[in-house]
Amino acid sequence: MATRSNKKVVPESRQALDQLKYEIAAELGLFVQSVSQADTEFAGEIGDLPLANRGYVPWSQLATRDAGSVGGEITRRLIAQAEQVLGSIH
């Protein structure tokens, strides 16, 4: 059986993907406006958010369906972006 890895092909993409993840979570209404209860795993990322938008996504408390919705939307946007780039090449 093949093993799966979340290792990034381009490690520098991590910050952009994290930003996209939080944007999508906020659009889906999964963003909570209280920092005091934030998951410590994402504490560094929370500090990077603008003061007006501070909050967190309680990833450990999300339903699998919600987490999948975020991942699915990331995939849709990345595919759309790739199609746009490839379409402009022709």
Steps between C-alpha positions, in 0.01 A plus 500: 500500500634842406565746779364851480700805587402862556855606416488814288672486162567873543551559876468877450134445408405413860427861601286566191304177551445580868373846408265347243380246759410774748334713229278211395419407860390859562286499184332179619429654842744277688705793630451579871566855623657404835875449532496394866386146417729450199665170425867528591596316181404809298605767750779630275265537205244686709760762587543570128134594450400869487360628830155559353473137387656322795343172586564136434359194340450229762645228275492235774126561547396517135276233359666290231251641252607860577871419476431321172313805372806716563730250329263457207475875446881532514523231231234670283680834518842353427363312197324814373824695538699232315241491219521877470880491479499212251228668295708815466795298364314389186 
